[in-house]
Amino acid sequence: MFYRNRANNRIIPVMKRAALGLALLISPLFATAHPHSWIEMKTYVDGKGGMITGLRMVWSFDPMTSAYMLDGEDTSPEKEEQTFTKVAASVLDNMLSEHYFTYFYDGQEPIKYQLARYGKITRDRARLVLTFELPLSKPKPVTEDSLKLLVFEPSYYVDMSWRSKRDVILAGDLADYCKLEMIQPNPTPEQMSYAMSLPADADPDNALGQLFTQSVRFHCKPTELNGDSE
């Protein structure tokens, strides 16, 4: 995991461990190759009438990670579509046990979702782009200030980030109900020093990644649905 300093557009490494985590889930080759990984994200929040129904993800992998994802695969013109379908299914299957690295909360209560669907990989020059949907287990009424969304790999050397607030989009008519606030990570000097001091073979600290990730807060106007759901 990295903390991205957007003021000077530098990437500051906050963990010295090898690039496992998401990279390891994507391709077994990462267990020996140890590349660093960056994922630029867009997230669409779907819903209607003050009810959130799911999330749509667009994840763009850096060129090195993209190359490792396809290592040993047949990407000839006649086989590329079939290969991309297989790789997309494998990635989503591997991320299932990690909740697709997606954490959606109402206060302290996790909001549940169903299995990911419509997974697809496309190519954007040297980058692979993974798209998929995460439908909620049941529609979630918007609340005034308690909804929070984070997408991050908990403990390893993978940077997953939205480039700006515009990369989280309220779809349907949700923009009529809610506004979004993106909060950048603000680790303390002590937390930074601790992360920098970890040796490459240290056991994962699953609480550390959240300190170095963005979060999106939902600020929504009250609706009659909120009162009915209590």
Beta strands, then each sheet from edge to edge (+ up, - down):
strand 1: 2-5
strand 2: 10-13
strand 3: 37-48
strand 4: 51-61
strand 5: 102-106
strand 6: 109-110
strand 7: 117-124
strand 8: 127-141
strand 9: 147-151
strand 10: 158-162
strand 11: 168-170
strand 12: 178-183
strand 13: 215-220
sheet 1: 1+ 2-
sheet 2: 7+ 8- 4+ 3- 10-
sheet 3: 7+ 8- 4+ 3- 11-
sheet 4: 6+ 5- 9+ 13- 12+
end
